[in-house]
């Protein structure tokens, strides 16, 4: 199915005022999502929060059906979260690590994940080891296979790097993890929404994703996938009545499957909005979205390559809608600020958000332009023309 660009942009009124190339940070929400969120907030104001929740029971329940369709799993393997980092942490902190256990990670690991890994390592004595990259800069399944032994407790991979356009070979890594019988936790916050993501094809035991990025959902929303057989073996590090039932003065019972990782209090309007955002993405087709995003990203990389002052910084064989670069002699923040004045949104990625990769490449910071299917080639032309003027100024 071909993306109806006119309809996509009509559903995204802000594109009339600006060029949004920060979709890896937070995409522009389409009208159906805004209508769903605002509609629930208005109902809360009109009749009360608990009452509005009760009336929206079907919409809230639909989130699980939508997310299960998106990832190709059962609805009870989905938990709602207030973001990818919280979802990732809920799974990670439930794993009972001990001294000598080995945690294998990719060089693309994101700051929130890696700090949690360091904290658990320091608390328990578990060891953190980085999987080598191949010659293209992506996590090497062959190197991973060589690292495996009976002490490996977890393989934690970021599927799409926040700072390089890299798409790691998640399914190949999943095959290695499955053969070894090792838990596999996937950070998919930058992949879900811009490409098809199937938990069965990937073979992960856990997957964390956010709503605000390529799914075009509200901020402070996310989801956690937990394979049912794994969920039943784990107890969350924190729980409340959202994930368990208080049975007596001395006992409680955890909810089944992924629901044990949920909290009682949450952003109900956001949950409804995320369900609508997933439906909206599915209505376009994830294959069609990926095709359009890749076309635009390749077009942008080719245009940037013609600018003498610009150096592309992307890695990997497989790339995505995240395009990263530096400009000779210019600070990324100054470039971003100058572009903002022209109503063009980009972002700056810092070493502190992906230190393993950035330190290895000797990079302190770089610019990130991330496209989505509602962007146009004309917008990218204007961006590159404006960038060239700024870079030469």
Number of C-alpha atoms within 10 A of each C-alpha: 11 11 15 12 14 10 10 16 17 15 17 16 14 14 15 9 9 14 22 23 26 22 25 25 17 20 22 24 22 20 15 15 25 17 13 20 22 14 14 21 17 14 17 17 10 11 10 12 15 10 12 19 17 10 12 17 11 11 18 20 14 19 25 21 18 21 24 19 16 20 19 15 19 16 21 17 22 29 24 26 26 22 21 27 22 21 26 28 18 22 24 21 17 16 16 13 20 15 13 15 19 23 21 21 23 25 22 29 24 23 16 15 20 20 12 16 22 15 12 19 20 13 12 15 16 22 21 20 15 18 24 18 19 13 11 13 19 24 28 19 23 15 13 20 15 9 15 17 11 10 14 21 23 21 25 26 29 28 25 29 29 25 29 27 25 27 24 26 20 23 19 16 23 26 16 19 22 15 9 14 13 20 20 23 24 24 26 23 28 29 25 26 28 29 20 17 18 17 22 14 14 18 22 27 23 27 28 28 29 33 31 27 26 31 30 26 32 28 19 18 26 28 28 32 31 27 22 18 12 14 23 15 10 18 18 20 14 13 17 16 16 16 22 20 15 12 9 8 6 6 8 12 13 20 17 15 23 26 21 25 30 26 18 10 9 15 16 20 26 26 29 26 31 33 24 26 29 23 22 18 20 19 10 16 19 19 15 19 24 20 19 22 23 21 16 23 25 15 15 22 17 12 15 23 14 12 16 12 16 17 16 17 18 21 20 19 14 13 19 27 30 28 27 23 23 20 21 13 10 14 14 22 16 12 19 20 15 17 18 16 9 14 14 23 21 25 22 19 21 16 18 13 18 22 20 18 20 21 12 9 11 10 15 12 20 23 24 29 26 29 30 27 24 22 20 15 13 9 17 23 15 14 23 17 15 15 22 18 9 16 19 13 7
